[in-house]
Amino acid sequence: MKKIGVIVLFFTALFAVSCGTTSNVSTGNSAATQAGKGCGAVLATLHSQYKSTGKIDMSNSTTLLNVVELGTYYTTLNSHKTDAAYKTAFATGLVEGSIGLITNANSLSTLNTLLTLGTLSSITSSTPGTSAVAVNVASGLINLLKSLK
């Protein structure tokens, strides 16, 4: 009789853990955190370039590819801009991905500033570095990067 009770207790605990894990996956928080990590890493790379050169060189192909990647994170974030749980998880990822550049204290303000850079979604790998869109994005990014460490 005790064996049946232990087995029932074991399966009840397993069911509870399983439901909790499924709940986290279905809310997208894990995906939001991973996207935030990627975004934070790109921002850290761009920040490093900005600190060493004093500019965001949109004519540099590596920089342009980083900005294109940042644009994909922006697009995903923008589609969830009214989802507080998604934004919180994304902000957590920003802190992790930026390796200390973005802190818990400034992660939500960084996220909200990122959401104001709507032109990020129009950058492609073939956008010329001197185009108005590229210049506008670079200007917005510089303002964002200046607010970080």
N, C-alpha and C positions, 0 to 999 in steps of 0.2 A: 504494500500500500504506500509506503514511504517513497519507493522508487517512482511510482506514478505521480506523486505530488512533486517530486524533484523534476521529473521530466516536464510536467505541465508548467512549472515555474520557469524552467529553462526556455521552453518554447515561447512563453509569454514575454520573457525578457528579450529574446531574439526578435520577436514580432515588434516590440516597442522600439528597439534599435533600428530595425529595418524601416519602419514607418518614419522615424526621425530622419534617417538618411535620405529616403525618397522625398521627403518634404523639402530638404535643402536643395536637392537637385531640381525639383520642380519650380522653385522660386527663382532659379537662375543666379543665386548669390555666388555660387562657385564660379560660374562663367563670368560674372561681373568682376569678381576678385581677380581672375586670370587676365581679363581684359585690362583692368587697372594696373596690374603688374607690368604688362607689355607697354602700356601707355607711359607708365612711370619710367621704365627703362629708356624709352625713346626720348622722353623729356630730359632725362639725365644726360643722355648723349648730346642732345642739342644744347643743353646748358653748358656742358663741358666745352663744346665748340665756341659758344658765345663768350665764355669767360676767357678762352685763350686767344680768340681773334677779335672780339668786340663786335661781332656781327653774325648774322645767319646768312651764309653764302648760298643763295638759291640757285646759283649757276653751277655749284658743285653737285655732281650726280649722287653722291652718297647722302648729302644733306637733303636733296630733293626726294630720294627714296625714303628717308626717315620721316619727312613731312607727309609723304603719301601714306605711310604706315600710320602716322598720327591721325591723318584724315579718316582712316578706317575705324580707329578707336573713337574719334569724334562722332562719326555717323552712328555707331552702335550706342554710344552714350546718349546722343541726342534723341534716339528713338525711345529711350527709357527715362527721359528727363523729368517726368512726373512721378516716377517710381522711387520713393524715398529709400526703400530697402536696397534696390539696385545701386542707387547713387552712393549709399553708405558702404556697400561691399566694394564698389569701384574705387572709392576713396581709400579704403583699406589696402587695396591692391596698389594704388599709386604710391603709398608709403613704402610698401615692400619692394616694389619694382625700381623705385628711384634710389634705393640704397642710401637713405638718409637725407637726400636733397629735399624731398617733400616730407613734412612731419605731420603727425596727427593734428596739430594745431592749425596747419594751413592747408590740409588736404581738401577740405570741402570748398574753401575759397579758390584753390587751384582748379578744382573740378568745375566750379561755376564760371571761372574765367575762361577755361577751355571751351565751355558751352557757348561763349560769346563769339568764338572764332568760326562763324558759319562758313567762311570762305575755304576752310580746310577741306570741306567735302568736294570742292571743285578742282582741287589740285590732282594732277595725274603725273605719271613719270615723264610725259612728253611736254609738260608745261614749261615754256621757256622761263628761265630765271629772271628775266627782265619784264615779264608781263605784269600788268596791273594786279592780277590776282596773286601772283607770287610775291610781289612787293607788299601787298596788303597783308598777306599771311605772315611774311617775315616781320613786319612791323608789329602785328598782334602778338607773335611769339616772343619778340624782344621784350614787349611790355610784360608778358607773363613771366619770362625768365628773370627779368629784373626784380620781380617780387619774391623770387626764391633766393635762398642764401646768397 
